[in-house]
Amino acid sequence: MKIGIIGAGQAACTLIAELIRGQFDGEMLVFNGESHRPYQRPPLSKTWLTHPTETESLRLLPDPIENHPSVQWIQQRVTGIEPDDGLIVTERDRYSVDQIVLATGTRAKKLAIDGLPSEKTHVIRTLDDAITLHSALDGVQNIAILGAGFLAFELASSLDQPTRTIRVLAKGIRALPQVSVKAADRLLDATPASIRVDVTVERYDEDSAALITNHGSIPADLVIIAIGAQANTELAEACGLGTDKGIPTDSYMQTPHPCVSAIGEVSLHDQPHMKQKMRVESISEANDTATTLAKRLLGQPEPFNATPWFWSDQGELKLQIAGLCARTDEETVLINTETECVVMRHQGDRITAVEAVNAAKEFMAARRLFEQGPISLGSAIEAGSLFSLLQSSRS
Ligand SMILES: Cc1cc2nc3c(=O)[nH]c(=O)nc-3n(C[C@H](O)[C@H](O)[C@H](O)COP(=O)(O)OP(=O)(O)OC[C@H]3O[C@@H](n4cnc5c(N)ncnc54)[C@H](O)[C@@H]3O)c2cc1C
């Protein structure tokens, strides 16, 4: 079997590694739309930005996998797919395959700000973005970050310097709305950034090097747009297999077309943990969807049944989240000491997530619990399970 994998990011690389590990008896053509060999994205907003070392340290695949004879790397961007004919099209060539895997990920959402020159506008999605941002930092005193999610605060910690002022500007009424108020407070207390909420940017004034907003003028030698990501669905949309919300798949990562699958951030599928179809942006999702597809391609299909998890490093603080919750889920604080904070999120009786700040053991305990199946608050309290597990993990 010849598989054409479009994209060479986290999901694609996990699929390649899992297929090789499972002794896949076929060929993989991997289309890499970037000029770098496969690399990890999470360090780009964390350690890499503070200490940019050789890109070698970011490599996703070890040599024996990257250079495996079953893998052919094609350094070209795919411009179209023709699933009925098993064709993958680039600007230079057409490639015949038996199966097409869309692992195209997302791109950073952009925002046009009147008057803001392109050399002062940055996003962080790719290694090239990070290299460009890093080379623009010399002498910069005022940085404005638009968006107030994990990425914004990771960047604020990484870019912090005594001579710099970093301002995070939130459109909404609170920063870090993805996590509980308690966990957000912990992270925000430690951020070097000053935070403004309810901000609308009107334009950029080049003379004063400032953003003009509904809160007045905000100095900004450089502006980073961190307002979220847009799924790369165009290839699927062109053949009726996706919308701009994602590429719908079943629980085996198969689209309605028998020859096309989608994995990673771009795939929109049932999340058993949330009991709804969702697209999830995290390394765990990229790995778990890729593993699910690898099993099917190896002839041992098992439906996707993973519980998502996520982490974010912000300076000295590590946030880890087991599970996935809606922003409106209730919050109950389980542990709140000087050094750690653990918050349980729930929808009525159903526990949806556990957020742990500098509490790795509790995070692992919560992950193990979720892996055993859904947890109800009532039964957890009755059996003492959630609390005793979290408690025993502390001893
Ligand atoms: C700065 C940053 C920090 C992050 N930090 C964390 C973190 O701390 N924890 C966490 O869980 N997650 C984090 N993430 C998210 C995580 O990196 C992603 O969820 C993960 O990389 C998704 O994997 P993917 O394979 O679906 O997509 P990607 O890794 O984005 O790979 C998709 C690839 O497909 C390529 N592609 C797209 N279209 C085409 C085409 N037409 N032809 C050829 N190639 C194409 C793209 O160029 C890209 O290389 C972070 C992301 C970023 C950007």
The ligand as a MOL file (V3000), in Angstrom:
LIG
                    3D

  0  0  0     0  0            999 V3000
M  V30 BEGIN CTAB
M  V30 COUNTS 53 58 0 0 0
M  V30 BEGIN ATOM
M  V30 1 C 4.0740 28.0860 19.5810 0
M  V30 2 C 3.2440 26.8680 19.9060 0
M  V30 3 C 3.2860 26.3410 21.1850 0
M  V30 4 C 2.5200 25.2030 21.4910 0
M  V30 5 N 2.5720 24.6950 22.7570 0
M  V30 6 C 1.8440 23.5990 23.0600 0
M  V30 7 C 1.8970 23.0320 24.3690 0
M  V30 8 O 2.5770 23.5500 25.2550 0
M  V30 9 N 1.1580 21.9130 24.6190 0
M  V30 10 C 0.3810 21.3100 23.6550 0
M  V30 11 O -0.2680 20.2860 23.9140 0
M  V30 12 N 0.3150 21.8390 22.3970 0
M  V30 13 C 1.0200 22.9530 22.0950 0
M  V30 14 N 0.9550 23.4820 20.8320 0
M  V30 15 C 0.0540 22.8660 19.8450 0
M  V30 16 C 0.7260 21.6950 19.1410 0
M  V30 17 O 1.9890 22.0480 18.6720 0
M  V30 18 C -0.1870 21.2690 18.0160 0
M  V30 19 O -1.4040 20.8480 18.5750 0
M  V30 20 C 0.4030 20.1440 17.1620 0
M  V30 21 O 1.6010 20.5620 16.5600 0
M  V30 22 C -0.6230 19.7490 16.0960 0
M  V30 23 O -0.0490 18.7840 15.2630 0
M  V30 24 P -0.5740 18.6000 13.7550 0
M  V30 25 O 0.3040 17.5790 13.1520 0
M  V30 26 O -2.0310 18.4360 13.7570 0
M  V30 27 O -0.2940 20.0120 13.0630 0
M  V30 28 P 1.1340 20.7390 12.7840 0
M  V30 29 O 2.1400 20.3330 13.7960 0
M  V30 30 O 0.7630 22.1650 12.6720 0
M  V30 31 O 1.5630 20.1710 11.3780 0
M  V30 32 C 0.8650 20.4390 10.1920 0
M  V30 33 C 1.8600 20.5680 9.0680 0
M  V30 34 O 1.1750 20.4790 7.8300 0
M  V30 35 C 1.7730 21.3700 6.9340 0
M  V30 36 N 0.8590 21.6570 5.8330 0
M  V30 37 C -0.3270 22.3320 5.8760 0
M  V30 38 N -0.8700 22.3890 4.6580 0
M  V30 39 C -0.0070 21.7480 3.8130 0
M  V30 40 C -0.0160 21.4950 2.4230 0
M  V30 41 N -0.9970 21.9060 1.6110 0
M  V30 42 N 1.0340 20.8260 1.8710 0
M  V30 43 C 2.0660 20.3760 2.6680 0
M  V30 44 N 2.1140 20.6040 3.9960 0
M  V30 45 C 1.0880 21.2790 4.5560 0
M  V30 46 C 2.0650 22.5850 7.7960 0
M  V30 47 O 3.0100 23.4180 7.1830 0
M  V30 48 C 2.5830 21.9110 9.0560 0
M  V30 49 O 3.9670 21.7220 8.9860 0
M  V30 50 C 1.7070 24.6110 20.4990 0
M  V30 51 C 1.6630 25.1550 19.2000 0
M  V30 52 C 2.4260 26.2720 18.9030 0
M  V30 53 C 2.3730 26.8640 17.5200 0
M  V30 END ATOM
M  V30 BEGIN BOND
M  V30 1 1 1 2
M  V30 2 1 2 3
M  V30 3 2 2 52
M  V30 4 2 3 4
M  V30 5 1 4 5
M  V30 6 1 4 50
M  V30 7 2 5 6
M  V30 8 1 6 7
M  V30 9 1 6 13
M  V30 10 2 7 8
M  V30 11 1 7 9
M  V30 12 1 9 10
M  V30 13 2 10 11
M  V30 14 1 10 12
M  V30 15 2 12 13
M  V30 16 1 13 14
M  V30 17 1 14 15
M  V30 18 1 14 50
M  V30 19 1 15 16
M  V30 20 1 16 17
M  V30 21 1 16 18
M  V30 22 1 18 19
M  V30 23 1 18 20
M  V30 24 1 20 21
M  V30 25 1 20 22
M  V30 26 1 22 23
M  V30 27 1 23 24
M  V30 28 2 24 25
M  V30 29 1 24 26
M  V30 30 1 24 27
M  V30 31 1 27 28
M  V30 32 2 28 29
M  V30 33 1 28 30
M  V30 34 1 28 31
M  V30 35 1 31 32
M  V30 36 1 32 33
M  V30 37 1 33 34
M  V30 38 1 33 48
M  V30 39 1 34 35
M  V30 40 1 35 36
M  V30 41 1 35 46
M  V30 42 1 36 37
M  V30 43 1 36 45
M  V30 44 2 37 38
M  V30 45 1 38 39
M  V30 46 1 39 40
M  V30 47 2 39 45
M  V30 48 1 40 41
M  V30 49 2 40 42
M  V30 50 1 42 43
M  V30 51 2 43 44
M  V30 52 1 44 45
M  V30 53 1 46 47
M  V30 54 1 46 48
M  V30 55 1 48 49
M  V30 56 2 50 51
M  V30 57 1 51 52
M  V30 58 1 52 53
M  V30 END BOND
M  V30 END CTAB
M  END
